Amino acid sequence: MLIGELSRRTGVSSRLLRYYEAQGLLDARRGSNGYRYYDEDSVLTVRQVRALLKAGLSTEVIRSVLPCARGERPEFDWCADLQAILNGELAAMDERIDSLQRSRGALVGYLAQP
């Protein structure tokens, strides 16, 4: 399928699909005319990428875990190092949450001043 069809079927813009390809998240074949052609599996891949982005993962991390993803949700085959990667991401997210809570506390303190 062409990029426009993949965009229509996934609700993701052509520009974003080209970005996913540049990041190594999505594969496309090139025709002799230079057009990108995507396999039927690309629809599932895009949906997996969107779900993993929504979970807060970076495209770099998604590139590492995508080969282990199954289904739209996705679920995972526990490939080598996958659990360590996801645990590392969770720890980093917890650190960011703690930092934001400290910042929020500081702002609340400023607002409480007369």
N, C-alpha and C positions, 0 to 999 in steps of 0.2 A: 504494500500500500504506500501511497505517497504521503509526505509529511502533512498535507492538509487533511487527509482522511484520518491519520493518527491523531491529529489535533482535535478534529471533530469528535472522534470516538472517546477521547480521554478528557476533553475539556481543558487541555493544556495548550497554551499558545505555541505556534511554530517556533517562535524565537526561543522559548524555554526548552522545547524539544532539541533544538540545535545546541543549546547550552548543556543539556544532559549528555548529548553525544560528545561534546568537547571535554566534559568531565569524566568520560569513560563509563557512563552509566547506561548508555543506550547505544546499540549497534545499528548501523545503517549500511546498506550496500549502495554503491553509486552506479547508475546506469551510464550508458555511453553518452547520454545527454547531460550528465552531471547531476541529475535529480537523485534525491535520497529515496531509497526503497526500504521499507520496514517489513519484517515478518509479522505474522499474526501474534506471536509471543510478545511483541513490543508493547501491545496494549496492557498486558499484565505487568510487564516491567515498569512502565510509566506509573501504573497504579501503585506498585510496590514502592517506587521512589517517592511518590507523593505521601504515602502513609509513613514512610521512614523520616521524611522531612518534617512532617507534622509531629512526629515523636521527638523532634529536636536534634536529630542527627545531622551532621554536616555531610556534604557530598563526598568528601574524602572518606569518611567512615562508611557511608552507604556503599561506596565502591568496594570496600572490604567485606561487607556483610551481605551484599546482594547475591553473590553466588550461593549462599545458604538459605535464601528466602524462598518460601513456597506459598502460593496463594496470594490473594489480594490484600489480606489483613496486614502484613504477611505473618506466617508462622515460620519457624526456622528448623532446618536440619542442623544439629549442633556440630558444625564443622570445627576443625582445629582453630583454637584461639577465639572463636566467636564469643563465648561467654566472657572471656577476659576483656575483649574489646567493649562489649556492652556494659560490663561492670565498671570499666574505666570511664565510659561516657556518663553513666549514672553518678559516679563519684564527682566528676567535673560539674555536672548539672547541680548536684547538691551544694557544691562550693559556690556556684553562681547564685543560687537561691539564698544561701547564708549571707553572701555579700550584699545582695539586694535588700535583705531584711535589715542589715546593719545600716545601710544607706537610708532606708525608709525610717528607721528609728531616729536617725540624725535629723531628717527633715521634720518629723513629728515634733522633735524637741525644739527646732527653730520656730515652728508655727505656734508652739505653746508659749513662747516668750511674749510678754506684754508689749 
